[in-house]
Amino acid sequence: MKINGNEINIEEIISEVKLTDELKKRKNGLILRDSHIEILNRYGINYEEFGSISSLILEIESVLETEVDAYDLESVSEELSEINYYNYTNK
């Protein structure tokens, strides 16, 4: 694909983005992406204050009750719910 006269390989860009935004276990034991932390910081949520994904999700949900058009934060909440289910729930 050409953009502004330069050949751009979309697959290469996508793989670079995936590599740089991987899930990482943080100091407090939570598994988060760097992008999650950026979004949480934008809404004044300090993930380091929480000892579990569940408590972090509850805080996000309380913020979502007052925020309008916080689609990025809602997306983080949904992804954290999935992470919580697959990594922390006994099946």
Residue pairs with C-beta under 8 A, 6 or more apart in sequence:
1 7
1 8
1 9
1 10
2 8
20 34
21 33
21 34
21 35
22 33
23 31
23 32
23 33
23 83
24 31
24 32
24 33
24 34
25 31
26 32
26 47
26 48
27 48
28 47
28 48
28 50
28 51
29 51
30 47
30 50
30 52
30 53
30 56
31 53
31 83
31 87
32 47
32 80
36 47
36 76
36 79
36 80
37 47
39 72
39 73
39 76
40 46
40 47
40 60
40 73
40 76
42 72
42 73
43 60
43 63
43 67
43 70
43 73
44 63
45 56
45 59
45 60
45 63
47 56
50 56
50 59
52 88
53 80
53 83
53 84
53 87
53 88
54 84
54 88
56 80
57 77
57 80
57 81
57 84
60 73
60 76
60 77
60 80
61 77
63 70
63 73
64 70
64 73
64 74
64 77
67 73
